[in-house]
Amino acid sequence: MKKSIKYPIVLIGLVLCISGIRWLISSEPWILDQVANEERLKMSFSDLFSIEGNATLSAYLTQIYRFLGLYVLGIGFLLVSFTSDKFLEIYAFRNRLLTALGLLLLSNLILAYFWIPSSHFIFLMWGAIGLYGVSLFNHLKK
């Protein structure tokens, strides 16, 4: 199996795993993208948490981000797990994996530009799309 198909997908998966773990272990995971989140909210988190009735909001946000982290970690783990040479030798499997990954990356990028355009995660998404492009190109020329 060509490593030029496998390694970019593995790298995307590893970055997803690291990102997921960061959201899982951070004490205030919404701060990992604070600038974009506060821009979207049109207020700072300090102001948001000081509003009467929002005393438990930080705990709720932590819960939501923990689920996000778990899903991002899970998707990364699945990508890494299903990039063995035996799996990637199967053309139909490789085709479906690249189709699903491409749709996921593109839809995330579109949503990020729409909802949080100043997020630094957009740069990670472009990097992932570049790596995906390398895998897709080598898949198509095979």
C-alpha positions as CSV (number, residue, x, y, z in Angstrom):
1,M,0.0,0.0,0.0
2,K,1.3,3.4,-0.9
3,K,2.4,5.3,2.2
4,S,1.3,8.5,0.5
5,I,-2.3,7.5,1.0
6,K,-1.9,6.1,4.5
7,Y,0.3,8.6,6.4
8,P,-1.7,11.8,5.7
9,I,-4.8,10.1,7.1
10,V,-2.9,8.8,10.1
11,L,-1.6,12.3,10.7
12,I,-5.2,13.8,10.5
13,G,-6.3,11.1,12.9
14,L,-3.5,11.8,15.4
15,V,-4.2,15.6,15.3
16,L,-7.9,14.8,16.0
17,C,-6.9,12.5,18.9
18,I,-4.7,15.3,20.4
19,S,-7.5,17.9,19.9
20,G,-10.1,15.6,21.5
21,I,-7.8,14.9,24.5
22,R,-7.3,18.7,25.0
23,W,-11.0,19.2,25.2
24,L,-11.4,16.3,27.6
25,I,-8.7,17.4,30.0
26,S,-9.0,21.2,29.9
27,S,-10.6,22.7,33.0
28,E,-12.3,25.4,30.9
29,P,-12.4,23.8,27.3
30,W,-14.3,26.7,25.8
31,I,-11.3,28.9,26.4
32,L,-9.3,26.9,23.9
33,D,-11.0,29.0,21.2
34,Q,-11.8,32.0,23.4
35,V,-11.4,34.8,20.8
36,A,-13.7,33.1,18.3
37,N,-16.3,32.1,21.0
38,E,-16.4,35.5,22.5
39,E,-16.7,37.1,19.1
40,R,-19.7,34.8,18.3
41,L,-21.3,35.5,21.7
42,K,-20.6,39.3,21.3
43,M,-19.5,39.4,24.9
44,S,-16.7,38.0,27.1
45,F,-17.0,34.9,29.1
46,S,-16.6,37.0,32.3
47,D,-19.7,39.0,31.3
48,L,-21.6,35.9,30.3
49,F,-20.9,34.1,33.6
50,S,-21.7,37.2,35.6
51,I,-25.3,37.4,34.3
52,E,-27.9,36.3,36.9
53,G,-29.0,32.8,36.2
54,N,-25.8,31.8,34.5
55,A,-24.1,30.4,37.6
56,T,-24.1,26.9,36.3
57,L,-23.3,27.7,32.7
58,S,-19.6,26.9,33.0
59,A,-20.4,23.4,34.2
60,Y,-22.8,23.0,31.3
61,L,-20.2,24.2,28.8
62,T,-17.6,21.9,30.3
63,Q,-20.1,19.0,29.8
64,I,-20.8,19.9,26.2
65,Y,-17.1,20.3,25.4
66,R,-16.3,17.0,27.0
67,F,-18.7,15.3,24.6
68,L,-17.1,17.2,21.7
69,G,-13.7,16.0,22.9
70,L,-14.9,12.5,23.2
71,Y,-16.3,12.5,19.7
72,V,-13.3,14.2,18.2
73,L,-11.0,11.7,20.0
74,G,-13.2,8.8,18.7
75,I,-13.1,9.9,15.1
76,G,-9.4,10.3,15.3
77,F,-9.0,6.9,16.8
78,L,-11.2,5.4,14.1
79,L,-9.1,7.0,11.4
80,V,-5.9,5.7,12.9
81,S,-7.4,2.3,13.5
82,F,-8.7,1.8,9.9
83,T,-5.6,2.9,8.1
84,S,-3.8,-0.4,8.3
85,D,-2.3,-1.6,5.1
86,K,-4.8,-4.5,4.9
87,F,-7.8,-2.1,5.1
88,L,-6.3,0.4,2.6
89,E,-5.5,-2.3,0.1
90,I,-9.3,-2.7,-0.5
91,Y,-10.2,-0.1,-3.1
92,A,-13.9,0.1,-2.1
93,F,-13.0,0.6,1.6
94,R,-10.4,3.3,0.8
95,N,-12.9,5.0,-1.5
96,R,-15.6,5.1,1.2
97,L,-13.1,6.2,3.9
98,L,-11.9,9.1,1.7
99,T,-15.4,10.1,0.7
100,A,-16.6,10.2,4.4
101,L,-13.4,12.0,5.5
102,G,-13.7,14.6,2.7
103,L,-17.3,15.3,3.5
104,L,-16.5,15.7,7.2
105,L,-13.6,18.0,6.6
106,L,-15.4,20.2,4.0
107,S,-18.6,20.5,6.1
108,N,-16.6,21.4,9.2
109,L,-14.7,24.1,7.3
110,I,-17.9,25.6,5.9
111,L,-19.5,25.6,9.4
112,A,-16.4,27.1,10.9
113,Y,-16.3,30.0,8.4
114,F,-20.0,30.6,8.9
115,W,-20.1,30.3,12.8
116,I,-16.6,31.1,14.0
117,P,-14.6,32.7,11.2
118,S,-11.8,33.9,13.5
119,S,-11.1,30.5,15.0
120,H,-7.5,29.3,14.9
121,F,-9.0,25.8,14.3
122,I,-9.6,26.9,10.7
123,F,-5.9,26.7,10.1
124,L,-5.9,23.1,11.4
125,M,-8.8,22.3,9.1
126,W,-7.0,23.7,6.1
127,G,-3.9,21.6,7.0
128,A,-6.1,18.5,7.3
129,I,-7.7,19.3,3.9
130,G,-4.2,19.6,2.4
131,L,-3.2,16.2,3.9
132,Y,-6.5,14.8,2.7
133,G,-5.8,16.1,-0.8
134,V,-2.4,14.2,-0.8
135,S,-4.2,11.0,0.1
136,L,-7.0,11.6,-2.4
137,F,-4.6,12.4,-5.2
138,N,-2.6,9.2,-4.6
139,H,-5.8,7.2,-4.3
140,L,-7.1,8.5,-7.7
141,K,-3.9,7.9,-9.6
142,K,-3.6,4.3,-8.4
